[in-house]
């Protein structure tokens, strides 16, 4: 599936992989798959939501250590903050 270049095929399949990985608590891999999809935001929200419920400290530590653009990192911080706000 990694070789698939047609977004109409790849994105729905990536979403399935993301969900399966998140259900198995393989969050880092799920995030990597989510970031490779055109549906990044919704997929990432779902992963961070599940990750934050099971191990919020690990989710935040990963986010601080990952090598991604600073604007994306800030966007993901806000996403996690939004999840935390709704959980309270």
N, C-alpha and C positions, 0 to 999 in steps of 0.2 A: 504494500500500500504506500510506502514511502516514495516509491517511484512514480506514483500516479500524479499527473500534472493537471488534470481537468478538475477544477474546484467543485464542479457539480457532482463529481463522483467522490473526490477525496474528502471534502468537508463533512458530509454526512457520516462517512466511514470513520473519520478522525473523531467525530463526536461520540461514536459508539466506543471506540478504543479509550477515549478520555473517561467516559463513564465507567467502563469496566475496570480500568486502572484505579480510579478513585474509590470504587466499591471495595477493591482489594487493598486499600490504604497505601497504594503506590503513588503518592501524591506528586513527587518530583517528576516522575515519568509522565503522569497525567498532565502536569503543567507544560512540559515540553511538547507533548502532542497538541495541547490546546493552543499554544503559541504558534504552531505551524498551520493553523486553520484560519480561514477567512472569518469564521464565527468565534474568534478568539475571546471576545468579551463575555459572551454568555457561557462558553465552556469554562473559562477561567473562574467566573463567578461561582459556578457549580462546584468546581474543585476546591476553591478557597473556602466555600461554605462548609463542605464536608471536612476539610482539613482543620478548619478553625473549630469545629465541633469536637474533633477527636484529639487534636494536639495544637492549640493555637501558638504556643511558644515555638514549636518546630516550624510552623508555617512562616512566622515572622523571621526566624533565624535564617531560613532558606532564602526568603526575599531579600534580606540584607546582604547575603553572601553571593547571590547569583550575579553573573556578569551580563546585565542588560542595560539598555539606555536609561538614563536617569529619569526621563519623562515617563517611560513605561513603569519604572520602579515606583514612582510617585503615584501613578494611576492605580497600580496594584495595592499600594498602601491604603489609598482611599477606599478601594473595594473592600479590603479587609476591615477597615474602620466602619464602613457601612454595615457589614455583616455583624460586627460586634454590637453596633448600636441597635440593630433589629433583634438581636438575641436577648437584650436586657429587658 
